[in-house]
């Protein structure tokens, strides 16, 4: 009981300091002061947890404090955005800014900070979202379908949230069952056990992928359960489906299918710990980028470094997020240089289904993304550099090989070569488009209007030629 009271006082300290700093904000340094204070306090507790070998399953302060750090730093930036000119804000910042007129009372701020369903492990939410939930503006901001309008006049909260919440509860319990029953047989620690060396390299890599899923099932369980709890309070309402059912997707923190079968690494990252990704994007990635500049490698690495600090001091965390920064860079280069060669040039004919080459690219993207996801997650679960490197060596360092090859290829001239191929392809498409437009204009006897054009399919052009030949014969 004493430990719980001490933990609460520590969290309350962060809340009070943030509220006072935001209340008396004078310049752009305030959000960074809040950021340094609450992150510094969190790091001290991470060090204490490590010194006393406390696991996350033990009741201690760092779990809820990690969630609180996201809330408080986001609130500080929201207040700062509320005092900036509207022209300097993007869509996300404009929708969530906290102006002087909307600045909460201390009691309202306490309610936001200690919002119960997301207190321990999330989901994290912005103050504007919490205020919309409490004031019920969240439900009135989206008009219901006509067939439900009369029914919904009798109640403030739209129906259906219990249906979704109970389904989330069952899903969370399912993932929890997988974790409890199968993790002892399939986990990353087994990759450094003596028996693992008796398997050939392909069996080891295959085992590693299976173990990765069951390692993640713990997070699927807790985030799905807390999502259901948040939905029960009304959080997460996003509107109505075409058939009139209410949708409750706004509190989601994970999309399992997109993680296990991602077409690319960006889709995987966007679907994992989604609320934390929003926090990192809005409070770190964008904020460390100079005004007018585009985020680049430095912004990515700064974001991954903050994510590692936020998680704790285990060396494996830093190995995971450092490697993740390089994976993200290679994935972005592949998407910007290879993918455009496999999809239609903008403004040209779009086929009904992807080409064989595009499907092969997507399948390769799924395979490489999940291989690199599990490889990156290994150190995070193993904790130490020694265990991580031992595990990697038993799998022929395949992750570093894939990323290393990508870095050498793209920065060694591959990007330049692929960009030239893109330019040639666009030029050929432009010539084809002009020829098709000239043919269509001549065949119809009218000029093609200016604006975006679509090149006719070959079989359509052939039919037009045959019609003209038949007319000439008559």
Legacy VTK file of the C-alpha trace (Angstrom):
# vtk DataFile Version 3.0
C-alpha trace
ASCII
DATASET POLYDATA
POINTS 474 float
0.000 0.000 0.000
2.854 2.376 0.853
4.502 1.689 -2.521
1.250 2.442 -4.339
0.824 5.733 -2.453
4.429 6.692 -3.249
3.867 5.891 -6.944
0.721 8.037 -6.999
2.565 10.985 -5.443
5.271 10.732 -8.098
2.694 10.770 -10.888
0.882 13.662 -9.224
4.161 15.623 -9.131
4.491 15.315 -12.921
0.881 16.412 -13.379
1.191 19.478 -11.127
4.486 20.652 -12.658
3.151 20.266 -16.202
-0.073 22.113 -15.376
1.772 25.052 -13.806
4.308 25.302 -16.646
1.574 25.181 -19.287
-0.542 27.698 -17.356
2.314 30.196 -17.217
3.741 29.507 -20.682
5.721 32.440 -22.074
7.552 31.040 -25.102
8.314 27.944 -27.198
10.706 26.565 -24.572
7.845 25.453 -22.305
7.006 22.199 -24.161
10.675 21.190 -24.158
11.002 22.001 -20.431
7.987 19.780 -19.726
9.449 17.108 -21.998
12.832 17.125 -20.231
11.279 17.159 -16.745
8.810 14.283 -17.185
11.197 12.189 -19.304
13.989 12.779 -16.800
11.754 11.697 -13.932
10.756 8.592 -15.904
14.411 7.747 -16.586
15.246 7.968 -12.866
12.505 5.443 -12.141
13.691 3.222 -14.997
17.158 3.185 -13.391
15.660 2.322 -9.987
13.619 -0.478 -11.567
16.764 -1.868 -13.204
18.831 -1.644 -10.015
16.230 -3.605 -8.049
15.506 -5.981 -10.963
11.807 -5.180 -11.004
9.929 -6.564 -14.006
6.998 -4.821 -15.694
4.722 -7.454 -14.163
5.600 -6.032 -10.714
3.401 -3.213 -9.431
5.668 -0.190 -9.771
5.448 3.290 -11.205
7.142 3.205 -14.625
4.269 1.483 -16.479
1.609 4.146 -15.827
4.288 6.856 -15.860
5.147 6.005 -19.479
1.517 6.609 -20.442
1.429 9.819 -18.408
4.569 11.129 -20.137
2.788 10.874 -23.485
-0.252 12.739 -22.160
1.666 15.532 -20.453
4.125 16.250 -23.256
1.309 16.207 -25.812
-0.721 18.607 -23.674
2.259 20.977 -23.471
2.557 21.044 -27.254
-1.233 21.464 -27.597
-1.062 24.575 -25.393
1.880 25.925 -27.383
-0.018 25.340 -30.644
-2.978 27.225 -29.173
-0.839 30.369 -29.053
0.649 30.056 -32.534
-0.820 31.620 -35.711
-3.299 29.299 -37.456
-1.252 29.456 -40.673
1.669 27.755 -38.894
-0.398 24.751 -37.766
-1.080 21.548 -39.651
-4.431 19.751 -39.563
-3.568 17.606 -36.504
-2.264 20.584 -34.513
-5.248 22.780 -35.413
-7.767 20.142 -34.303
-6.067 19.548 -30.932
-4.756 22.955 -29.900
-5.650 24.217 -26.429
-6.327 27.953 -26.419
-6.518 30.177 -23.343
-10.321 30.015 -23.570
-10.257 26.219 -23.519
-7.543 25.807 -20.889
-8.853 23.218 -18.380
-9.359 23.653 -14.683
-6.993 21.673 -12.480
-9.783 19.208 -11.660
-10.474 18.614 -15.366
-6.732 18.169 -15.957
-6.559 15.573 -13.185
-9.444 13.700 -14.823
-7.567 13.696 -18.123
-4.252 12.659 -16.581
-5.754 9.773 -14.601
-8.384 8.615 -17.117
-8.927 5.148 -15.662
-9.202 2.712 -18.666
-5.908 3.974 -20.075
-4.093 4.571 -16.789
-1.849 1.478 -16.721
-0.948 0.696 -20.350
-2.979 3.123 -22.475
-4.557 3.946 -24.803
-3.055 7.420 -24.631
-5.356 10.251 -25.748
-5.041 13.990 -26.319
-6.834 16.494 -24.078
-9.136 17.637 -26.909
-10.282 14.036 -27.389
-10.871 13.595 -23.649
-12.787 16.874 -23.458
-14.971 15.836 -26.418
-15.738 12.559 -24.625
-16.628 14.193 -21.302
-18.741 16.942 -22.886
-20.318 14.384 -25.289
-19.319 16.522 -28.289
-17.627 13.385 -29.596
-21.034 11.879 -30.362
-22.827 14.978 -31.635
-20.001 15.957 -34.015
-20.897 13.108 -36.398
-24.539 13.173 -37.592
-26.285 9.772 -37.556
-27.969 8.200 -40.590
-31.571 9.278 -41.181
-32.965 5.890 -40.129
-31.323 6.248 -36.692
-31.889 9.949 -36.111
-35.147 9.614 -34.142
-33.830 6.685 -32.092
-30.656 8.510 -31.097
-32.503 11.598 -29.880
-33.387 9.608 -26.763
-29.762 8.939 -25.779
-26.515 10.911 -25.781
-24.162 7.970 -26.435
-24.879 6.008 -29.642
-25.658 2.284 -29.220
-23.263 -0.531 -30.019
-20.288 0.185 -27.796
-20.957 -2.803 -25.517
-21.098 -5.147 -28.521
-17.667 -3.965 -29.686
-16.184 -3.810 -26.179
-17.166 -7.391 -25.330
-15.726 -8.617 -28.623
-12.464 -6.845 -27.752
-12.539 -8.498 -24.341
-12.875 -11.973 -25.898
-10.141 -11.190 -28.435
-7.823 -10.003 -25.673
-8.440 -13.126 -23.626
-7.716 -15.246 -26.715
-4.329 -13.580 -27.223
-3.632 -13.884 -23.514
-4.362 -17.620 -23.715
-1.915 -17.996 -26.611
0.716 -16.170 -24.613
0.280 -18.256 -21.472
0.053 -21.651 -23.198
2.522 -21.369 -26.084
5.109 -18.756 -25.119
7.049 -21.241 -22.925
7.646 -23.329 -26.076
8.170 -20.465 -28.534
10.146 -17.490 -27.240
13.289 -15.577 -28.131
15.228 -16.829 -25.092
15.146 -20.329 -26.566
17.301 -19.074 -29.472
20.295 -18.859 -27.115
19.650 -22.284 -25.549
22.013 -25.195 -26.416
19.306 -27.237 -28.216
18.818 -24.421 -30.759
22.215 -25.205 -32.295
21.055 -28.706 -33.213
18.690 -27.239 -35.836
19.766 -26.146 -39.312
19.793 -22.455 -40.235
16.388 -22.525 -41.961
14.721 -24.199 -38.991
16.239 -21.608 -36.668
14.973 -18.685 -38.758
11.521 -20.270 -39.053
11.371 -20.844 -35.276
12.347 -17.206 -34.713
9.362 -15.992 -36.763
6.916 -18.211 -34.852
8.406 -17.101 -31.524
8.019 -13.474 -32.600
4.251 -13.848 -32.905
3.846 -15.367 -29.436
6.151 -12.728 -27.924
3.856 -10.065 -29.415
0.672 -11.818 -28.247
1.156 -10.355 -24.748
0.911 -6.843 -26.179
-2.020 -7.808 -28.397
-3.794 -9.023 -25.259
-3.297 -5.998 -23.010
-3.923 -3.401 -25.716
-7.066 -5.139 -26.967
-8.444 -5.458 -23.428
-7.779 -1.804 -22.596
-9.254 -0.746 -25.939
-12.461 -2.529 -24.966
-12.457 -0.828 -21.554
-12.024 2.581 -23.203
-14.864 1.872 -25.648
-17.178 1.082 -22.715
-16.699 4.683 -21.528
-17.552 5.965 -25.022
-14.014 6.682 -26.220
-13.172 5.680 -29.767
-16.443 6.554 -31.525
-15.682 7.300 -35.204
-19.102 7.367 -36.883
-21.449 4.985 -38.645
-21.052 2.215 -41.214
-23.118 2.267 -44.453
-25.669 -0.072 -42.834
-26.052 2.189 -39.783
-23.888 0.369 -37.226
-21.755 2.494 -34.940
-17.978 2.336 -35.440
-15.528 2.376 -32.516
-12.050 2.401 -34.066
-10.643 5.522 -32.406
-9.219 3.804 -29.311
-7.319 1.096 -31.219
-3.654 0.698 -30.311
-2.840 -2.289 -32.514
-3.958 -3.860 -35.812
-2.897 -7.494 -35.662
-3.383 -8.510 -39.308
-1.452 -5.489 -40.609
1.401 -6.367 -38.253
1.561 -10.051 -39.105
1.034 -9.516 -42.871
2.345 -6.017 -43.656
2.971 -5.020 -47.279
5.826 -2.806 -46.103
7.622 -1.791 -42.933
5.754 1.523 -42.725
2.415 -0.300 -42.551
3.823 -2.512 -39.796
5.047 0.434 -37.710
1.808 2.360 -38.245
-0.180 -0.614 -36.915
1.946 -1.325 -33.820
1.451 0.649 -30.594
-0.452 3.160 -32.707
-1.069 5.773 -30.032
2.602 5.857 -29.086
3.460 6.270 -32.765
1.158 9.299 -32.896
2.914 10.748 -29.851
6.378 10.173 -31.309
5.347 11.632 -34.667
3.647 14.739 -33.283
5.824 15.475 -30.236
9.259 14.403 -31.476
9.520 13.669 -35.216
7.840 16.905 -36.348
9.138 19.061 -33.515
12.845 18.328 -34.053
12.544 19.171 -37.759
13.383 22.765 -38.641
10.549 24.899 -39.965
10.208 24.599 -43.729
12.429 21.483 -43.906
11.360 17.908 -44.523
11.984 15.272 -41.823
14.913 13.066 -42.757
17.332 10.520 -41.335
18.239 12.736 -38.347
14.563 13.149 -37.434
14.006 9.386 -37.688
17.002 8.529 -35.522
16.057 11.184 -32.922
12.577 9.698 -32.746
13.875 6.153 -32.301
16.303 7.379 -29.608
13.475 9.021 -27.641
11.408 5.852 -28.002
14.291 3.816 -26.570
14.751 6.211 -23.606
11.014 6.156 -22.983
11.017 2.349 -22.781
13.894 2.112 -20.305
17.648 1.577 -19.992
18.049 -2.061 -21.095
20.781 -2.153 -23.805
18.553 -4.319 -25.977
16.052 -1.446 -26.340
18.696 0.776 -27.908
19.861 -2.001 -30.213
16.265 -2.497 -31.352
15.499 1.153 -32.031
18.876 1.921 -33.603
18.384 -0.962 -36.014
14.787 0.167 -36.548
16.019 3.554 -37.730
18.112 1.935 -40.452
15.281 -0.415 -41.446
12.916 2.547 -41.799
15.426 4.386 -43.987
15.943 1.411 -46.315
12.189 0.743 -46.470
11.506 4.372 -47.385
14.132 4.256 -50.152
12.663 1.035 -51.558
9.169 2.484 -51.531
10.236 5.692 -53.276
12.478 4.094 -55.921
11.324 0.519 -56.669
7.555 0.720 -56.123
6.947 3.519 -58.697
8.388 1.226 -61.389
5.685 -1.379 -60.659
2.565 0.799 -60.593
0.928 2.836 -63.377
2.404 6.249 -64.123
0.034 8.916 -62.713
-2.458 10.015 -65.369
-2.244 6.814 -67.409
-4.495 3.794 -67.726
-4.954 1.922 -64.451
-5.482 -1.843 -64.857
-8.259 -3.596 -62.970
-5.781 -5.676 -60.953
-2.091 -5.286 -60.036
0.514 -6.677 -62.384
2.377 -9.890 -61.596
5.487 -7.838 -60.805
3.552 -5.643 -58.350
2.091 -8.709 -56.622
5.549 -10.235 -56.350
6.806 -6.951 -54.858
3.965 -6.963 -52.292
4.647 -10.576 -51.307
8.353 -9.825 -50.972
7.454 -6.792 -48.864
5.375 -8.936 -46.497
8.142 -11.526 -46.114
10.984 -9.021 -45.622
8.951 -6.820 -43.265
8.058 -9.657 -40.898
11.614 -11.048 -41.023
13.027 -7.638 -40.085
10.298 -6.998 -37.498
11.188 -10.136 -35.569
14.903 -9.514 -35.993
14.541 -5.979 -34.603
12.295 -7.153 -31.751
14.767 -9.805 -30.595
17.033 -7.502 -28.541
13.980 -5.744 -27.071
12.803 -9.046 -25.568
16.230 -10.510 -24.783
17.353 -7.356 -22.993
21.153 -7.680 -23.227
23.568 -7.144 -26.090
25.329 -10.448 -25.325
22.148 -12.508 -25.718
21.083 -10.498 -28.753
24.344 -11.015 -30.630
24.425 -14.699 -29.707
20.906 -15.080 -31.082
21.775 -13.148 -34.252
24.918 -15.198 -34.863
22.870 -18.401 -34.718
20.678 -17.026 -37.519
23.570 -15.942 -39.736
22.973 -12.240 -38.974
20.288 -12.231 -41.654
18.699 -8.924 -40.548
21.933 -6.968 -40.673
22.665 -8.609 -44.029
19.350 -7.473 -45.560
19.605 -3.910 -44.261
23.334 -3.652 -44.996
22.791 -4.754 -48.585
19.975 -2.216 -48.937
22.090 0.656 -47.590
25.019 -0.202 -49.879
22.765 -0.612 -52.911
20.679 2.547 -52.520
23.496 4.850 -51.393
25.993 3.252 -53.764
24.134 4.383 -56.877
21.011 2.238 -56.829
18.689 5.128 -55.963
20.112 7.249 -58.765
19.779 4.399 -61.263
16.163 3.684 -60.271
15.228 7.381 -60.386
16.558 7.549 -63.943
14.496 4.464 -64.836
11.430 6.204 -63.382
12.096 9.318 -65.473
12.427 7.253 -68.653
9.228 5.391 -67.865
7.325 8.639 -67.319
8.691 10.019 -70.594
7.595 6.907 -72.505
4.169 7.121 -70.897
3.900 10.778 -71.912
4.719 9.913 -75.515
2.172 7.085 -75.478
-0.419 9.381 -73.940
0.128 12.046 -76.591
-0.147 9.448 -79.355
-3.363 8.087 -77.885
-4.823 11.569 -77.481
-3.947 12.417 -81.078
-5.575 9.192 -82.283
-8.712 9.735 -80.221
-8.954 13.371 -81.333
-8.596 12.393 -85.003
-11.047 9.519 -84.699
-13.749 11.647 -83.084
-13.116 14.774 -85.120
-12.917 16.883 -81.953
-10.123 18.181 -79.799
-9.424 16.412 -76.520
-10.114 18.881 -73.676
-7.273 20.042 -71.517
-6.756 18.429 -68.141
-5.715 15.031 -66.805
-5.954 12.297 -69.427
-6.183 8.531 -69.240
-4.556 6.441 -71.947
-7.063 4.062 -73.530
-6.389 0.354 -73.130
-4.792 -1.270 -76.181
-7.863 -3.359 -76.990
-10.084 -0.238 -76.977
-7.709 1.544 -79.352
-7.726 -1.524 -81.619
-11.514 -1.530 -81.713
-11.508 2.137 -82.744
-9.096 1.340 -85.592
-11.294 -1.499 -86.822
-14.356 0.778 -86.784
-12.547 3.371 -88.880
-11.420 0.720 -91.403
-14.991 -0.604 -91.695
-16.280 2.929 -92.345
-13.680 3.431 -95.079
-14.670 0.151 -96.794
-18.349 1.201 -96.838
LINES 1 475
474 0 1 2 3 4 5 6 7 8 9 10 11 12 13 14 15 16 17 18 19 20 21 22 23 24 25 26 27 28 29 30 31 32 33 34 35 36 37 38 39 40 41 42 43 44 45 46 47 48 49 50 51 52 53 54 55 56 57 58 59 60 61 62 63 64 65 66 67 68 69 70 71 72 73 74 75 76 77 78 79 80 81 82 83 84 85 86 87 88 89 90 91 92 93 94 95 96 97 98 99 100 101 102 103 104 105 106 107 108 109 110 111 112 113 114 115 116 117 118 119 120 121 122 123 124 125 126 127 128 129 130 131 132 133 134 135 136 137 138 139 140 141 142 143 144 145 146 147 148 149 150 151 152 153 154 155 156 157 158 159 160 161 162 163 164 165 166 167 168 169 170 171 172 173 174 175 176 177 178 179 180 181 182 183 184 185 186 187 188 189 190 191 192 193 194 195 196 197 198 199 200 201 202 203 204 205 206 207 208 209 210 211 212 213 214 215 216 217 218 219 220 221 222 223 224 225 226 227 228 229 230 231 232 233 234 235 236 237 238 239 240 241 242 243 244 245 246 247 248 249 250 251 252 253 254 255 256 257 258 259 260 261 262 263 264 265 266 267 268 269 270 271 272 273 274 275 276 277 278 279 280 281 282 283 284 285 286 287 288 289 290 291 292 293 294 295 296 297 298 299 300 301 302 303 304 305 306 307 308 309 310 311 312 313 314 315 316 317 318 319 320 321 322 323 324 325 326 327 328 329 330 331 332 333 334 335 336 337 338 339 340 341 342 343 344 345 346 347 348 349 350 351 352 353 354 355 356 357 358 359 360 361 362 363 364 365 366 367 368 369 370 371 372 373 374 375 376 377 378 379 380 381 382 383 384 385 386 387 388 389 390 391 392 393 394 395 396 397 398 399 400 401 402 403 404 405 406 407 408 409 410 411 412 413 414 415 416 417 418 419 420 421 422 423 424 425 426 427 428 429 430 431 432 433 434 435 436 437 438 439 440 441 442 443 444 445 446 447 448 449 450 451 452 453 454 455 456 457 458 459 460 461 462 463 464 465 466 467 468 469 470 471 472 473
